[in-house]
C-alpha cells in the first residue's frame, strides 16, 4: 500500500513528502522525539502491538507511542477522532509517524492528512508492516531519529525474512 498524497503523507517508499521536522542527518537534532500512532481496527491489537514494541525497544527513554484502535464505543473499525487524539498525544514537535493495519485504516488516515488541520504538523502515514514496522519505528525514534529516519526504518521492515 502506498501512503498516497496529501499534507504530510508519504510515498510508496515510506519516506514521504511534506513537513519533516528534525535534522538533515536523520539523528540528533530537533525539539523532541518523533511520536508514533498505531491505527488498528481493533483496540486490543493496537494496544498489544504498542506494548510489544515498548518491550522490545529496550531501556532508556522511549519515544511516545499510542494506540488508536477500534471505535469509540469499543467496536471494530477505525475512528478519526481516536486517531487525531492519539496523534496530538504523542506530538513532541518532531513529527508523528502513523502505522496502520488494514486498507480502510489507510483511507481514514489519508482523509485526516488531506484535511490539513486534523493532525499535528509533520504527521505522516508510513508504508510499513504493522508489527515489525512499529518495532523498527520505535527503536529509531527512541534513538533520536528524525521522521525520515523513522519512516525508512519502518519501511525496511518489509525486507525482514522469516524463512
Order of alpha helices (4+ residues) and beta strands (2+ residues): beta-alpha-beta-alpha-beta-alpha-beta-alpha-alpha
